[in-house]
Amino acid sequence: MKSSSSLTLLAVSAALADPSAAIQRAELDPEFVIRVPVATNRVTTISFPGPIAAIDAAGVTADPKVPGAFQLAHTKGSAFLSVRAMARQGTGNVNVRWNRRTYVLELVETNAPVLALNLEAPAAPAMTEIASPVSPTRLLAILDKAKAFSLLKRQHPEAVAQVDARTFAEGTAVTDFSDLEIRIVEAFRFNAEDTLVFQVRVRNKSDREIHYLPGSFAIRVGDRLYPQSISDAPGVLPAHAETAVYFAVTGTPDGGRNELSLKNEFSVLVSRLTPAPPLPPMTTDSTNTPPSVPAP
């Protein structure tokens, strides 16, 4: 429930002893009626953050010759309007259209008016990085949903209606480490959790067993690196074997939202325990050796 502090401030302004209470400030909120005390012998000026688009009123007149509880003055295109009470104990309302929204002002005749009301634009919402940390239990559920995506899509499409998916063509999105190859098969984006899940195929191209850290998967997008938040990986790969691995990336390393699109070009990295094979030694091809030239 929203606070009514701005409404309360205006309602009690007549009881304040400080003369500065005649000048008030309030934040605009289209869901609240702003009560404005107005007098018969004073003018109240109400200022908006920008030009007013339209005004509709009840019990209010812009012509002094036309009866009304309040008199209103406004120049088209300006950001303010002025009102004055024309009768004792009068009430009325003014609906002001500003910034494509309607704000309601309730005018009430009083002996202690607000002489200047400065209305401020609603405060911009704070930039929230991730609404709440994604729990390990939730990450496990996301991983399971990604694994069963095809089945859920066919039998329970509502369960994955908010999940984006991308299938990578054979031979694309491959990261090659000479003896170890990682190919992205599918990727899924769970926007609410700002989490991407990758299904990859890890292939051992060598004659020896390769060990790697199953919790060290990461993706590279451009020059930025995003470490995993969870993975399902065995950590060992027999010679000439290939296995499927799932891992997820959530947010950014500094706690923000990554907002990564599945249209990006991704590279997959992993920390290995088995050293990579040494580079082949430099050899000299005798056939390319330039012929010797006898000295004169």
C-alpha positions in Angstrom: 0.0 0.0 0.0 1.4 3.4 -1.0 2.2 6.0 1.6 -0.1 9.0 1.8 2.6 11.3 3.2 2.3 14.0 0.5 -1.5 14.1 1.0 -1.1 14.3 4.8 1.4 17.1 4.5 -1.1 19.3 2.6 -4.0 18.4 4.8 -2.3 19.6 8.0 -0.6 22.7 6.5 -3.3 24.9 8.0 -2.3 23.9 11.5 1.3 24.8 11.1 2.5 27.9 12.8 5.5 28.4 10.5 4.6 30.8 7.7 6.7 28.7 5.3 3.9 26.2 5.4 2.1 28.3 2.8 4.6 27.1 0.3 4.4 23.3 -0.2 6.1 20.7 -2.2 4.7 17.2 -3.2 5.5 14.3 -5.4 3.0 13.5 -8.1 1.2 10.2 -7.9 -1.8 9.4 -10.2 -3.2 7.1 -7.6 -3.7 9.8 -5.0 -5.9 12.9 -4.8 -3.9 15.9 -3.7 -5.9 18.2 -1.4 -5.2 21.8 -2.0 -6.4 24.5 0.6 -7.5 27.7 -1.3 -8.7 31.0 0.1 -11.1 33.7 -1.2 -8.6 36.5 -0.6 -5.4 34.8 -1.8 -4.2 33.2 -5.1 -2.8 29.7 -5.1 -0.4 28.8 -7.8 0.1 25.1 -8.6 3.2 24.3 -10.7 3.8 21.0 -12.6 7.2 19.7 -13.7 6.4 20.5 -17.4 3.8 22.0 -19.7 0.2 20.9 -18.9 -1.6 19.1 -21.7 -5.2 19.5 -20.6 -7.4 20.6 -17.7 -10.9 19.4 -16.8 -12.7 20.7 -13.7 -15.9 20.6 -11.7 -17.2 23.6 -9.7 -14.4 25.7 -11.3 -14.7 28.5 -13.8 -12.2 30.4 -15.9 -14.6 33.3 -16.5 -15.3 35.6 -13.5 -18.7 36.2 -14.9 -19.7 32.5 -14.8 -20.7 31.2 -11.3 -18.4 28.7 -9.7 -16.9 27.8 -6.4 -13.4 28.5 -7.7 -11.8 30.7 -10.4 -9.0 29.2 -12.4 -6.4 30.9 -14.7 -4.1 29.0 -17.0 -2.2 29.9 -20.2 -2.2 27.1 -22.8 1.2 25.5 -23.0 2.4 26.7 -19.5 3.4 24.5 -16.6 1.3 26.1 -13.9 -2.3 27.2 -13.1 -3.7 29.6 -10.5 -6.9 29.2 -8.5 -8.9 31.3 -6.0 -12.0 30.5 -4.0 -15.1 32.3 -5.0 -17.4 31.1 -2.2 -17.0 30.1 1.4 -16.8 26.4 2.2 -16.6 25.6 -1.5 -15.2 22.4 -2.9 -14.3 21.3 -6.4 -11.8 19.3 -8.3 -9.3 19.9 -11.1 -8.0 17.0 -13.2 -4.8 17.9 -14.9 -3.3 15.9 -17.8 0.5 15.9 -17.6 3.0 13.5 -19.1 0.2 11.2 -20.4 -1.2 10.7 -17.0 -4.1 12.3 -15.1 -3.5 13.9 -11.7 -6.5 14.9 -9.4 -6.4 18.1 -7.3 -9.2 18.6 -4.7 -9.8 22.2 -4.0 -11.0 23.2 -0.5 -11.8 26.7 0.7 -10.0 27.6 3.9 -8.6 30.6 5.9 -5.1 29.1 5.8 -4.4 28.4 2.1 -1.4 27.0 0.3 -0.1 29.9 -1.7 2.4 27.9 -3.8 2.2 24.2 -4.5 5.2 22.8 -6.4 4.6 19.4 -7.8 7.5 17.2 -8.6 7.8 14.3 -11.0 7.7 10.9 -9.5 11.1 9.7 -8.5 12.8 7.4 -10.9 12.8 3.8 -9.6 16.1 2.8 -8.2 18.2 0.6 -10.5 17.7 -2.8 -8.9 20.3 -5.3 -10.1 18.6 -8.5 -9.3 15.3 -8.3 -7.3 16.5 -11.1 -5.0 19.4 -13.6 -5.2 18.5 -16.7 -7.0 18.6 -19.6 -4.5 20.5 -22.8 -5.2 17.1 -24.6 -5.1 15.8 -22.3 -7.7 18.9 -22.8 -9.9 18.4 -26.6 -9.7 14.8 -26.2 -10.8 15.9 -24.0 -13.7 18.5 -26.5 -14.8 15.9 -29.3 -14.7 13.5 -27.3 -16.7 16.1 -26.6 -19.3 16.9 -30.3 -19.6 13.2 -31.2 -20.1 12.5 -28.2 -22.3 11.5 -30.1 -25.4 9.2 -32.4 -23.5 7.6 -29.5 -21.6 7.2 -27.5 -24.8 5.1 -30.3 -26.2 3.1 -31.4 -23.2 3.0 -28.4 -20.9 3.9 -25.3 -23.0 2.6 -23.0 -20.3 5.5 -24.1 -18.1 8.1 -22.7 -20.5 6.1 -19.9 -22.0 8.5 -17.3 -20.5 11.6 -19.2 -21.5 13.6 -18.2 -24.7 15.5 -20.9 -26.4 18.1 -21.1 -29.2 19.5 -24.2 -31.0 23.0 -23.9 -32.4 23.7 -25.4 -35.8 26.2 -28.3 -36.0 29.8 -27.1 -36.3 29.0 -23.6 -34.9 29.7 -22.2 -31.4 32.7 -24.5 -30.9 35.6 -23.7 -28.6 38.7 -25.8 -29.5 41.5 -26.5 -27.0 43.5 -28.8 -29.2 42.8 -32.0 -27.3 39.5 -30.8 -25.8 36.5 -29.4 -27.7 33.4 -27.7 -26.3 30.4 -27.2 -28.5 27.2 -25.3 -27.6 24.1 -27.3 -28.5 21.3 -25.2 -26.9 20.9 -22.2 -24.8 17.9 -21.0 -22.7 17.2 -17.7 -21.1 15.1 -17.4 -17.9 14.5 -13.7 -17.8 13.0 -13.3 -14.4 16.1 -14.9 -12.8 18.4 -13.3 -15.4 19.8 -16.8 -16.0 21.1 -18.5 -19.1 21.4 -22.2 -19.2 23.8 -23.9 -21.8 23.7 -27.4 -23.0 27.2 -28.2 -24.4 29.0 -31.3 -25.7 32.5 -31.8 -24.3 34.7 -34.0 -26.4 38.1 -35.5 -25.6 40.1 -35.8 -28.8 43.1 -37.3 -27.2 44.3 -40.8 -26.2 44.4 -39.9 -22.5 41.8 -39.2 -19.8 41.1 -35.5 -19.2 40.1 -34.1 -15.8 38.5 -30.6 -15.3 36.9 -28.6 -12.6 33.1 -29.2 -13.0 32.4 -25.9 -11.2 34.6 -23.8 -13.4 32.5 -23.3 -16.5 32.2 -19.8 -17.8 31.1 -18.1 -21.0 32.8 -15.3 -22.8 30.9 -12.6 -24.7 33.1 -10.1 -26.4 35.7 -9.2 -23.8 33.5 -10.0 -20.8 33.6 -13.2 -18.8 30.6 -14.6 -16.9 31.3 -17.5 -14.5 28.8 -20.3 -13.9 26.2 -20.2 -11.1 25.5 -23.9 -11.2 26.5 -26.9 -13.4 25.9 -30.6 -13.9 29.2 -32.0 -15.2 31.1 -35.2 -14.4 34.6 -33.6 -14.2 36.3 -36.4 -16.0 36.3 -37.3 -19.7 37.7 -40.7 -20.9 39.9 -40.9 -24.0 38.0 -40.2 -27.2 34.8 -39.8 -25.3 32.1 -37.2 -25.5 29.5 -36.1 -22.9 26.7 -33.7 -22.4 27.1 -30.9 -19.8 24.6 -28.4 -18.5 25.6 -25.2 -16.7 24.0 -21.8 -15.9 25.2 -18.2 -15.8 23.3 -15.8 -13.5 23.7 -12.0 -13.5 27.2 -10.5 -13.6 30.3 -11.0 -11.4 29.6 -7.7 -9.6 26.0 -8.6 -8.7 24.2 -6.8 -11.6 21.9 -8.1 -14.3 23.6 -9.4 -17.4 20.6 -9.0 -19.7 22.4 -11.3 -22.2 20.6 -12.0 -25.4 20.7 -15.5 -26.9 21.7 -13.8 -30.1 25.2 -13.2 -28.8 28.3 -15.2 -30.0 29.4 -17.3 -27.0 32.7 -19.1 -26.2 32.8 -21.6 -23.4 35.8 -21.9 -21.0 36.6 -24.4 -18.3 39.5 -24.9 -15.9 41.3 -28.2 -16.5 43.3 -30.4 -14.1 45.0 -32.5 -16.7 47.6 -30.3 -18.4 47.2 -29.5 -22.0 49.5 -31.3 -24.4 52.7 -29.5 -25.2 53.0 -27.8 -28.5 54.8 -29.8 -31.1 58.5 -28.9 -31.4 59.7 -26.5 -34.1 61.2 -28.6 -36.9 63.2 -27.5 -39.9 62.0 -28.8 -43.3 65.1 -29.6 -45.2 63.2 -29.3 -48.4 62.6 -25.7 -47.7 66.2 -25.0 -46.8 67.7 -22.6 -49.3 70.5 -24.1 -51.3 74.0 -23.1 -50.3 75.9 -20.9 -52.6 79.7 -21.7 -52.9 81.9 -18.8 -51.9 83.7 -17.2 -54.8 
